[in-house]
Amino acid sequence: MTERFMLSRRDLLKTSAAGAALGLASASFPISRAFAAAVTVGFIYVGPKDDYGYNQAHAEGAATLKAIEGISVVEEENVPETVDVQKSMESMINLDGASLIFPTSFGYFDPHMLAMCAKFPDVQFRHCGGMWNKDKHPMNAGSYFGYIGMGQYLNGVAAGHATKTKKIGFVAAKPIPQVLLN
């Protein structure tokens, strides 16, 4: 076997984790023609779409939606977590006709997305994270987050084995469900 085709354990773990995540995600959300009429979907990003993080993951999802007949996508990058995001959402609704909006940053949820939910009850808003509560928030709001617990566990085990001490630490930035599950 030549050097060109050799994988380290780390590369194998990374590739396996990425493949498993992609397979699970695609199996969980089959794409089909579910809409009778054209739909406009808005995506708002706090930074650039090619950041190798949440923005890019959402931009890749938006690109997949664009390929589906009857769905148009509007996107806006580099929108700060201020009233500017409310202006972006309002513009997508009033000017572009968006009926589903994905404000993708953590800081967009409260108060910005919630304010727009109250102002536009016929528009659906979905936020990446576990912040939405059916008893507390409007019904045209919602949140989503992939089940990544097993992948995070395996990544932690692999990271621990990659250290000299076989130990790792974790700093939780915000006390929200997807962070606390780590």
C-alpha positions as a Markdown table, in Angstrom:
| # | Residue | x | y | z |
|---|---|---|---|---|
| 1 | Met | 0.0 | 0.0 | 0.0 |
| 2 | Thr | 1.4 | 3.4 | -0.9 |
| 3 | Glu | 1.6 | 6.4 | 1.4 |
| 4 | Arg | -1.0 | 8.1 | -0.8 |
| 5 | Phe | -3.7 | 5.8 | 0.4 |
| 6 | Met | -2.8 | 5.4 | 4.1 |
| 7 | Leu | -5.1 | 6.9 | 6.7 |
| 8 | Ser | -4.2 | 7.7 | 10.3 |
| 9 | Arg | -6.6 | 6.6 | 13.0 |
| 10 | Arg | -7.5 | 10.3 | 13.4 |
| 11 | Asp | -8.4 | 10.7 | 9.7 |
| 12 | Leu | -10.4 | 7.5 | 9.8 |
| 13 | Leu | -12.4 | 8.7 | 12.8 |
| 14 | Lys | -13.0 | 12.1 | 11.2 |
| 15 | Thr | -14.1 | 10.5 | 7.9 |
| 16 | Ser | -16.3 | 8.0 | 9.7 |
| 17 | Ala | -18.0 | 10.6 | 11.9 |
| 18 | Ala | -18.6 | 12.9 | 8.9 |
| 19 | Gly | -20.0 | 10.0 | 6.8 |
| 20 | Ala | -22.2 | 8.8 | 9.6 |
| 21 | Ala | -23.6 | 12.3 | 10.2 |
| 22 | Leu | -24.2 | 12.8 | 6.5 |
| 23 | Gly | -25.9 | 9.5 | 6.2 |
| 24 | Leu | -28.2 | 10.0 | 9.2 |
| 25 | Ala | -29.1 | 13.5 | 8.1 |
| 26 | Ser | -30.0 | 12.5 | 4.6 |
| 27 | Ala | -32.0 | 9.5 | 5.8 |
| 28 | Ser | -33.9 | 11.6 | 8.3 |
| 29 | Phe | -34.9 | 14.3 | 5.8 |
| 30 | Pro | -35.9 | 12.8 | 2.4 |
| 31 | Ile | -36.4 | 15.5 | -0.2 |
| 32 | Ser | -39.7 | 15.2 | -2.1 |
| 33 | Arg | -42.1 | 17.4 | -3.8 |
| 34 | Ala | -44.3 | 18.3 | -0.8 |
| 35 | Phe | -45.4 | 21.8 | -1.7 |
| 36 | Ala | -48.4 | 22.5 | -4.0 |
| 37 | Ala | -47.3 | 26.1 | -4.5 |
| 38 | Ala | -44.1 | 28.0 | -4.7 |
| 39 | Val | -42.4 | 28.7 | -1.4 |
| 40 | Thr | -39.8 | 31.3 | -0.6 |
| 41 | Val | -37.4 | 30.4 | 2.3 |
| 42 | Gly | -35.1 | 33.0 | 3.9 |
| 43 | Phe | -31.7 | 32.3 | 5.6 |
| 44 | Ile | -30.0 | 34.9 | 7.7 |
| 45 | Tyr | -26.4 | 34.4 | 8.8 |
| 46 | Val | -24.4 | 36.3 | 11.5 |
| 47 | Gly | -21.2 | 36.0 | 9.5 |
| 48 | Pro | -20.0 | 34.7 | 6.1 |
| 49 | Lys | -21.6 | 31.6 | 4.5 |
| 50 | Asp | -18.2 | 29.9 | 4.2 |
| 51 | Asp | -17.2 | 29.9 | 7.8 |
| 52 | Tyr | -16.8 | 26.1 | 8.2 |
| 53 | Gly | -19.4 | 26.3 | 11.0 |
| 54 | Tyr | -23.2 | 26.8 | 11.5 |
| 55 | Asn | -23.4 | 29.4 | 8.7 |
| 56 | Gln | -21.8 | 27.1 | 6.2 |
| 57 | Ala | -23.9 | 24.1 | 7.2 |
| 58 | His | -27.0 | 26.2 | 6.8 |
| 59 | Ala | -25.8 | 27.6 | 3.5 |
| 60 | Glu | -25.3 | 24.1 | 2.2 |
| 61 | Gly | -28.8 | 23.3 | 3.3 |
| 62 | Ala | -30.1 | 26.4 | 1.5 |
| 63 | Ala | -28.2 | 25.3 | -1.7 |
| 64 | Thr | -29.9 | 22.0 | -1.5 |
| 65 | Leu | -33.3 | 23.7 | -1.2 |
| 66 | Lys | -32.5 | 25.9 | -4.2 |
| 67 | Ala | -32.3 | 22.7 | -6.3 |
| 68 | Ile | -35.9 | 21.7 | -5.6 |
| 69 | Glu | -38.5 | 22.9 | -8.1 |
| 70 | Gly | -40.9 | 25.4 | -6.5 |
| 71 | Ile | -38.6 | 26.6 | -3.7 |
| 72 | Ser | -36.8 | 29.8 | -3.9 |
| 73 | Val | -34.2 | 30.9 | -1.4 |
| 74 | Val | -33.1 | 34.3 | -0.2 |
| 75 | Glu | -30.0 | 34.7 | 1.9 |
| 76 | Glu | -28.3 | 37.5 | 3.8 |
| 77 | Glu | -24.8 | 37.3 | 5.3 |
| 78 | Asn | -23.1 | 39.3 | 8.0 |
| 79 | Val | -26.2 | 40.4 | 9.9 |
| 80 | Pro | -25.4 | 41.3 | 13.5 |
| 81 | Glu | -27.5 | 40.1 | 16.5 |
| 82 | Thr | -29.2 | 43.5 | 16.7 |
| 83 | Val | -32.4 | 45.0 | 15.4 |
| 84 | Asp | -30.7 | 44.7 | 12.0 |
| 85 | Val | -31.8 | 41.1 | 11.9 |
| 86 | Gln | -35.4 | 42.1 | 12.4 |
| 87 | Lys | -35.1 | 44.5 | 9.4 |
| 88 | Ser | -33.6 | 41.6 | 7.4 |
| 89 | Met | -36.5 | 39.3 | 8.3 |
| 90 | Glu | -39.1 | 42.0 | 7.6 |
| 91 | Ser | -37.5 | 42.7 | 4.2 |
| 92 | Met | -37.5 | 39.0 | 3.3 |
| 93 | Ile | -41.2 | 38.7 | 4.2 |
| 94 | Asn | -42.4 | 42.0 | 2.6 |
| 95 | Leu | -40.1 | 42.2 | -0.4 |
| 96 | Asp | -39.3 | 38.6 | -1.2 |
| 97 | Gly | -42.4 | 36.9 | 0.0 |
| 98 | Ala | -40.7 | 34.5 | 2.4 |
| 99 | Ser | -43.1 | 32.3 | 4.3 |
| 100 | Leu | -40.4 | 30.4 | 6.2 |
| 101 | Ile | -37.3 | 32.0 | 7.8 |
| 102 | Phe | -34.2 | 30.5 | 9.3 |
| 103 | Pro | -32.5 | 33.1 | 11.5 |
| 104 | Thr | -29.4 | 30.9 | 12.1 |
| 105 | Ser | -27.5 | 32.6 | 14.9 |
| 106 | Phe | -28.0 | 32.0 | 18.7 |
| 107 | Gly | -28.6 | 35.7 | 19.4 |
| 108 | Tyr | -31.3 | 36.0 | 16.8 |
| 109 | Phe | -33.9 | 34.0 | 18.8 |
| 110 | Asp | -34.8 | 36.3 | 21.7 |
| 111 | Pro | -35.9 | 39.1 | 21.3 |
| 112 | His | -35.5 | 39.4 | 17.5 |
| 113 | Met | -37.1 | 36.2 | 16.1 |
| 114 | Leu | -39.8 | 36.3 | 18.8 |
| 115 | Ala | -40.7 | 39.9 | 17.9 |
| 116 | Met | -41.1 | 38.9 | 14.2 |
| 117 | Cys | -43.2 | 35.9 | 15.1 |
| 118 | Ala | -45.7 | 38.3 | 16.8 |
| 119 | Lys | -45.6 | 40.7 | 14.0 |
| 120 | Phe | -46.0 | 38.1 | 11.2 |
| 121 | Pro | -48.2 | 35.2 | 12.6 |
| 122 | Asp | -48.6 | 33.7 | 9.1 |
| 123 | Val | -44.9 | 33.2 | 8.6 |
| 124 | Gln | -43.0 | 30.3 | 10.1 |
| 125 | Phe | -39.7 | 30.9 | 11.9 |
| 126 | Arg | -37.2 | 28.1 | 12.7 |
| 127 | His | -34.1 | 28.6 | 14.9 |
| 128 | Cys | -31.2 | 26.2 | 15.2 |
| 129 | Gly | -30.9 | 25.3 | 18.9 |
| 130 | Gly | -33.1 | 24.1 | 21.7 |
| 131 | Met | -34.5 | 27.4 | 22.8 |
| 132 | Trp | -38.2 | 27.1 | 21.7 |
| 133 | Asn | -40.7 | 26.1 | 24.3 |
| 134 | Lys | -44.3 | 25.3 | 23.2 |
| 135 | Asp | -45.7 | 26.6 | 26.5 |
| 136 | Lys | -43.9 | 29.9 | 26.3 |
| 137 | His | -43.3 | 30.8 | 22.7 |
| 138 | Pro | -45.5 | 31.5 | 19.6 |
| 139 | Met | -46.7 | 28.5 | 17.6 |
| 140 | Asn | -45.2 | 30.0 | 14.4 |
| 141 | Ala | -41.8 | 29.7 | 16.0 |
| 142 | Gly | -39.8 | 26.6 | 16.4 |
| 143 | Ser | -36.3 | 25.2 | 16.9 |
| 144 | Tyr | -34.4 | 22.2 | 15.6 |
| 145 | Phe | -31.1 | 20.5 | 16.3 |
| 146 | Gly | -29.7 | 17.3 | 15.0 |
| 147 | Tyr | -29.2 | 14.4 | 17.5 |
| 148 | Ile | -25.4 | 14.4 | 17.7 |
| 149 | Gly | -24.9 | 13.0 | 21.1 |
| 150 | Met | -23.3 | 9.7 | 20.0 |
| 151 | Gly | -21.0 | 11.5 | 17.6 |
| 152 | Gln | -19.9 | 14.0 | 20.3 |
| 153 | Tyr | -19.3 | 11.1 | 22.7 |
| 154 | Leu | -17.1 | 9.3 | 20.2 |
| 155 | Asn | -15.2 | 12.5 | 19.4 |
| 156 | Gly | -14.6 | 13.0 | 23.1 |
| 157 | Val | -13.3 | 9.5 | 23.5 |
| 158 | Ala | -11.0 | 9.9 | 20.4 |
| 159 | Ala | -9.8 | 13.3 | 21.7 |
| 160 | Gly | -9.1 | 11.8 | 25.1 |
| 161 | His | -7.0 | 9.0 | 23.6 |
| 162 | Ala | -5.1 | 11.5 | 21.5 |
| 163 | Thr | -3.7 | 13.3 | 24.6 |
| 164 | Lys | -0.8 | 12.3 | 26.7 |
| 165 | Thr | -2.8 | 12.3 | 29.9 |
| 166 | Lys | -5.9 | 10.6 | 28.4 |
| 167 | Lys | -8.0 | 13.4 | 29.8 |
| 168 | Ile | -9.8 | 16.4 | 28.2 |
| 169 | Gly | -11.7 | 19.4 | 29.5 |
| 170 | Phe | -14.9 | 21.1 | 28.2 |
| 171 | Val | -16.0 | 24.7 | 28.8 |
| 172 | Ala | -19.7 | 25.3 | 28.3 |
| 173 | Ala | -20.2 | 28.8 | 26.9 |
| 174 | Lys | -24.0 | 29.0 | 27.3 |
| 175 | Pro | -26.3 | 26.8 | 29.5 |
| 176 | Ile | -28.5 | 25.7 | 26.6 |
| 177 | Pro | -29.5 | 22.1 | 25.9 |
| 178 | Gln | -27.1 | 21.3 | 23.0 |
| 179 | Val | -24.2 | 22.5 | 25.1 |
| 180 | Leu | -25.2 | 20.9 | 28.3 |
| 181 | Leu | -25.7 | 17.5 | 26.6 |
| 182 | Asn | -21.9 | 17.4 | 26.0 |
